[in-house]
Amino acid sequence: MEGSDQGSRPTSAGGPAKPDEILVDTDLDLLDIANKTDGYMPGDLHLLVSRASTEAVILAASTPSPTTSPITLTATSFASALANFTPASLRTITLHHSTQTFSSIGGLHATRATLLETLQYPTTYAPLFLSCPLRLRSGLLLYGYPGCGKTLLASAVAGECGLNFISVKGPEILNKYIGASEKSVRDLFDRAQAARPAVLFFDEFDSIAPRRGHDSTGVTDRVVNMLLTMMDGAEGLAGVYVLAATSRPDLIDPALLRPGRLDKSLMCDMPGVRDRVDILRAVSGKLEVEAGVLGGGGRGTLGEVAERTEGFSGADLQAVMYNAHLEAIHDVLGRGGEGGEAGTGKRGGGKSGGGKGEQDFTYFRLGEVGGTVDGGGEKPSLATVAAERAQIATQLSALRLARDRRKQDRQPPHRTSSSSRRPSSSAGQTNGTHDGE
């Protein structure tokens, strides 16, 4: 049984399961509620109105000065009823929930605009798109270098476009048994159709849809054939969008890349200088950063970092910010006399006192030359540290060699005869008797 369409939902939501003493607010936009209830069946709408009525009763009862006016269903009542409400068609489906949005991603502006046009506009401006007699675009391929934000961009679609999101890793649907992989593909599209409007995202798409004729087992060939069948549109998959990501688009079967299946391929390229600044700002958005670092393009700013990171991907820039964050943590922990025991940076669990046996942990950081430790002693030079490490490595090698020799000495000699492998029973009894005496 399919869910009700958008045109019939306002009528369904307005009438059933509403007591006579509960009125409907004249400013209530039922069309807006219909847009939020895609995939809901009539029974779900009955239950939703019942929950909204209950929320209205609870709100009226909690009012400090109750009145005799009738209870009214408002947009607030429906918003409370929709919270944590799962329709029947989605109760057996695991959806991907993401807190990422496009605002938390730097760069890729053209790619984001195309994603919005394909995934969000048909839902936001449904009457306009329904009047179009042509088949709308329903498949997109994200490709580019590793670490350029393909998977992150797809994850942000779930939080930005308000669509149900089903994420699939490529190797998850492959199975060695005949027919099992095809059934997995068919089940995925059935789940997406039940949750529509939904986005079905395939990560590492080249692993499940390579060129046909190159697999000796024929598993991926059958998977490609099933994907071609399901993506043709003959199955009535209106409201289901297919999004795929890959770093090797040359390995994908060409039949999947024609219009009508994966209609458009979007390049996630290496970021330029402006894109790198956007990425650094997006990554540092949740960190405490000095005001001078964020502004301008002078020395010690994000602009300088972007200039010096030519050829870095988005993942590389995130790693740079992560390492900078660790350096800041090291600096805080390495300060002496600031922040009490928790900020001394000393080994030994923050013991009190300034004994010479306590060393600043920054002793182990590369490039730390000169200065004094909290215990009062001088920090050794890099040459001294290297000599100590070489001496320790030599000692470890000697200990490892001695351990191997002891193992060889403990091994019994190789015996060939069965009599030599087993002592005689008389000898065992004699020895036992002798031991007992």
N, C-alpha and C positions, 0 to 999 in steps of 0.2 A: 504494500500500500504506500503510495507516494504522499509526501507532505502537501499541504495546501499551497496554492500559488499566492503571489503577493496581492492580486486583486480581490481574492475571496477572503483574505485574512482579516481586514477591517470589519466585515460583517460578522465573521465568526467570533472575533474578539469582543464585539459590542453587545451580543445578545445573551449567550448562555451563562448559566451558573451565577446569575446576579440576583440577589434578593431584591424584593420590591422596595424595601426601605433604603437601599443604596442607590444613589444617583450617579450619573456620569458628568464630570466637569465639561462644560461647553468648550473650554479651551484645550481639551485633551486631543492631541493629534494622533489619531489611530493609524494614519499612514506611517508615521514615524515608528510606532510600535511594530507595524507590519514589516518595516525594513529591518528591525532587530530580531525578528522571529523567522528567519529563513530556515526551511527544513522542518518547521513545526507542523505536526499533524493536528486535525481538529480536536482530538482528545487532549493534546498538549495545550492548545489554546483555551479549552474549557478549564483545565487545571490552572493555567496562568491567571485567568480572570478570577478564579476562586481564591488563589493566593493573594492577588491584588486586593480583593474584597476584605480578606483577613487583615492585610496590612493597613487598610483604611480604618477598620474597626479598632485595631490596636492603637493607631495614631489618635483616633477620637477618644479612646478610653484614657490615654496618657495625657490628654490636655488638662492643664491645671484647672481651668474653669469650663467644665462641660456644658454644652448647650443642648437645646432640644431640636436643633436643626438636623435634617437627615444627613447621613454619612455620604460623602461624595468621593468617587474614584477620581484620582488625580494622576498626573504624570509621575509624581513621587511614589505613589502606591505601586504603579507598574514597574518603576525602576527598582524598588525594593523586591518586588516579586521576581523580576528577571535575574536578580543577583543569585548566583549559585544554582540556577535552575537549568537542568539538563533535559532536553526533550528525549522522547523514547527512541528516536532514530540514532541518537548519539551515545546512549548509555552503554553500549558494548564497544565503543570506538575510543581508542586512546589518541587524543589530540595533543599537538605540540603547543605548549604555552611559553611565550617568550616576552621578556621585558624590553627587548631591543626595539628601537624605533629608528627611523631614518636620521633623526637629529643626533643620534649617538654614533653615526658613521660619517667619517670625513671623506670628501671627494666623491667620485662616481656620480656626479650630478646628472649627466645624460642618461645613465643606466637607471637611476632612481626615477627619473621622469617617465621613462618608457614603462617601468613596472607599475607606476601609478595609473598611466593611461590604460594599461591592459587589465589590471586586477581591481583597482578601486573605482574607476570611473563608471564601469557598467553597473555597479551596485549603487553608487551615489546618485548617478543620473540615469536611473533605470528607465523611466518613460522615454527619454531621448534615444537611448540605445535600442529599446524594444521596437522603435519605429524604423530601424535600419533593416532593409530587406536582405543585406549581405551577411554572410557568416563572419562573426567576430573572431578576432585573434584569441586563441586559448592556450597556446604553447610557447614557452620561451626557453632559450638555452643560454646560460651564463658560462662563459669560457674565459680563460686568461691564465696568467702565471700563478703558481702556488703562492698563497699568502696575500692575495690581492683583494680579498673580501667577498668571494662568491658565496660561500656558505653563510657568512655573517649577514650579507645582504638578503639572502633568502629567509634567514631567521627573523630579520626585521620586518618582513612582509606580514608575518602573523600579528605583530603588535601595531603596525601602521595602517593596514588596509581593513582590519576588522573581519578577516575571513578565517574560517576554520583551516587549520594547517596540519597536514599529515606528512611527516618527514620519514624518508626511507633511505637507508644506506644501501648502496648497490649490491654488495655481496649477500645481504640478508635474504634476498628472495631466491637465490640460486640453490638448487637442491639436486642431488645426484639421481633421485628416483624419477622415472619417466612420468611426466605430467604434473609433478609437484611444483615445479617452477612456474609453469603456465597458470596453475591454479592460484599461486601466490599473487601473480600480476592481476588476475581477474578479481580476486578478493580485494586487492588494494583499490581498484577502480570502483568496486561495489561500495566499499566504505566511504570513498570520496563522494560518490553520488548520494549516499544517505546523509552525508554531512554538508551538502552543498548549500550555499556557495563555499567551495573549499579549494585549497591549493594542495596539489600532490607534488611533493618535492623529492626528486631523485638526486642524491649526492653521489659523486663518483660514477656518473652515468656511463662512462666508457667501459666500466667493468661489467655491465649487464647488457649493453647494446653495441657490441663490436660488429665489425663487418662480417656478414655471413659468409660461410664457406671456409673459415680459418680455424674452426673449433672441431677437434677430432671427435669429441663426445656428442656434439650437436645440441648441447643444453642451451647455450647462448643463442643459437640459431632459432630454437623454438621460442625462447623468451622474446627475441626481436619480432618474430611473427605475431606473437600475442600482443605486443605493444603496438604494432602497426594496426592490428584489428581494433584494439580498444581506443586508439587515438584518432581513428578515421572519422568519428562522429556518427557512425551508423548505429551506435548503441544508445544514442540519445543522452549524451553526457553534458547537457546544457548546465552551466553553472560550475563545472569542474575545470580548473586550470592546471596545466602541467608545467612545472618548473624544474629544469634540470641544470646541473652544474658539473663541469669537467675541466680538467687541465689539458686534456688531449682530444680536442674536437676532431682531429684527423682520424681517430680510431673508431668513431661512431659510424654506424651504417648510414649511408647517404639517404636511404628511403625515409628515415626518421626526420630528416632536416628539411623536407620539402614543405611548402605552404599547406596548411591544413593540419599539420601535426605540430612540430616545433617551428612555428611560423617565422620567428625572428631570433637571431643570435646576437647576444649583447656581449661586447668585449669589456672585460674588467682589466684595464691596462695598468701598467706600473704608474704610480702617482707622480705628477709633476711637482714643482716647488709649491704652488698654491695648494694643491691637494695634500701635500705632505704637512703643510701648516694646519690645514683643516683636520687631518688625522691626528696630529699631535694635540690640537685643542680638544678634540673629541675624547681622546684617551685620557687627557689630564683633567677632564671635567669633574671627575669624582675625587680628585686629589687637591690638597692644599698647595697652591702654587703662588709664589711671590708675584706681586702685580707687575714688576718690571720684566719678569720672564714672559708674560703673556703679550705684552705690547711691543709694537715697533719691530724693526729688523736689525737692531744693533747687536752688539756683543752680549752674549749671555741670554739671548731670547730664543723663543721657538723658531723665529725666522732664521736665526743663525744655524740652529740645528737642522732645519729643513734644507738650507744651502749646503751643509756638509754631509747630507745623507743621500746624495744622488745615487739612484739605482736601488734604494731600499724599498721593499714592499710594505704594505700596511702592517703585516705581522712583524716585520723587522722593526718598524717604528714603535710598535707596541712593546717589543722586547727592549728597545732603548729606554722607553719610559719606565719599564719594570726595573731595569738595572739602575736607573737614576733613583728610583724609589728605594731600592735596597741600599744604595750609597747614602741616602739621607738617613735611613734607619741606622746604618753603621756610624754615621756622624753623631747621631743622638745618643746611641749606646756607648760611644767611645769618649764622650765628654766626662771629665772628672769634676766632681763637686757640684754638678747640676742635676737636679732631679733625684737626689738621694741614692739609696742602694740600687734601685731599679735602673738607674741611668749611669752607673759607674763603668759598665762595660768590662768588668773584671771577671776573670775565671774564678770558679769556686762558689758560685751561687750567691754572690753579693755579700760576702762575709765582711764584717767590719774590720777596720785596721788597714794599715798600709805596709804590710810585710813585703819583703823583696821577692817572695815566692809568687806573688800575684802579678799577673801580666795583663796588659791591655790586649783585648782580642784583636785590635787593629794591627798587632804585631804580625798577624798572618795575612794581611792585605798586601797585594802587590803594589809596589811603588811607594810604600811608606818608608822613607829614609830620614834619619835624624829625628829630633824631638825627644821628649822624655815620656816614659810611661808613668802610670799613676803611682807605681811603687817607688819611684825616684830614680830608677836606673836608666841608662841610655839605651835607646833602641838599637839593635844591631844593624849593620849595613846589609845591603843585598848580597854582597860577596860572602859575608859571614853566614847569612841564612842559607845560601846555596851550598856552602861547604858543609854545614850541619846536615842539610838534607841528603847530600851525597854520602856522608858518613853513615847516616841512618839507613840509606838504601843498601850500602855495602854490608852492614851488619844484618839486615834482613835477608840478603842473599846468602850469607854464610849460615844463618840459622836454618834457612830453607834447605840448603845442601846437606847440612848435618841431619836434619829430620829425614830426608830421603835415604841417607845412608843407614840410619837406624832401622828404617822400615825394611831395607834389603837384608840387614843382618838378622832381623827377627823372622824372616821367611824360612820355613823348613826346606831342606834339600829335596830335590825331585826324586821320588821313589817309583820304581817300575814294578816290582813284584808285589803280589797281593799279600804274601806272608809278611813282607816288611812293612806294609801299610797297617796291618792289624796285629797287635801283640797276641801271643797265644794265651789261651785261657789258663793254662797251668802257670804261666809266668804272672798273669794277673792275680791268680789266687795266691801264688807264693808271695808276690809283693804285698798283696793285701794282708796276708797273715803276718808277714814280717812287720808291716806298718802297725798292725794291731798290737803286736807284742811290744 
